Amino acid sequence: MAVQKLKDDVYFVGAIHWDRPIFDELVELPKGTSYNAYLIKGSTKTALLDTVDPDKTYELIRNLETLGVDKLDYVVAHHAEQDHSGSIPAILEKYPEAKVVTNEKCKGFLMDLMPIAEDKFITVKDGDILDLGDKHLRFIFTPWVHWPETMISYLEEKKMLFTCDFFGSHIATSRIFGPKDEMLIYEGAKHYYAEIMMPFRTHIKKHIAKIEELDFDMICPSHGSVYKNPKFIIDAYKDWVSDRLDNEVLIPYVSMHGSTKKMVEHLGDALVEKGIDVKLFNIIEVPLGEVAMALVNDATVVFATPFVLAGAHPSIASLAYLANALRPKAKFASIIASYGWGGKAVDHILGLLTNLKVDVIDPVLVKGEPKENDYKALDELAQKIYEKHKSIGIVD
Ligand code: FEO
């Protein structure tokens, strides 16, 4: 994308990847993404904050040329992942005098991942300041958002925070401050949080407390929109990492011949009648990101599956594995399943949920199509979920 001025001497010089369909071969990108790199012109030194994915190196270089950058002193690497650091070797080739400024851990990762000579690095510690003349960039270590080496930086004179993946969103838009509809920004950031940041809630709470000691009026992440109203995204994050739960049951399901679907729909109706919201997601059809977003605040998850070769359907097993890795804050879980001749689908799923601190409510297993007694068992499950939600004060 074209260069965009954010404040005097501070520019967006990154790239938009409008048609990237998936990230890490895992995270679907229905709205594309961007790799936000920023250029800061100080009175004595010039710094590039992060680079772009190697697919877009040419855009970054074109933007630097547009700004007439013929000498670059520093390339700050907040994070070693290739979508931000993958163009560092090309930048060092174009600007051989530039040094890579990063922390010791990130330096190690960068040297593992790409050809950068050790003497090209300047390493910094938490709180160190990079002097650019009339501007000063302070480094703040924020490990585990979402790798162990991640850090952010604070441009003191401009009151700007550069947070790399932290507060990012996978949205391709030519509007640097995001789509006009704030809800699109919120949804994009929540999607990103759900799939990338959710396992690190505890770290994020501490980082937000640290960040809030600073005086800033703009957050510049490395994906998606720049926030001119930082409170908007900070408040959203505070909610997502808090212990607050929604009075909602997520029911991800697969149904091979319709029996599991009948169970899901009956349970969903029974819950709604009790004043509980539901999300019924056929995970063969619904993008994973939607499921992950529901996991951010939902109080309960009910996995619904047919038995396949004595276990859960592989797609549900895969989802349970992912949910376990994302460590959502759900307090309750159950399983409903339809089987033909037996098996261990319940043990299979529960065995995949070892990270979840959930109270498991008795599963409902049905042989073949659900019958009257089976529907009663589902009504009882709905009642038990209602009582659990009532016990934590999220339903009347
Ligand atoms: Fe956007 Fe972790 O890289």
Residues whose N, C-alpha, C, O or C-beta is under 5 A from the ligand:
A	BS01	FEO	E81 D83 D165
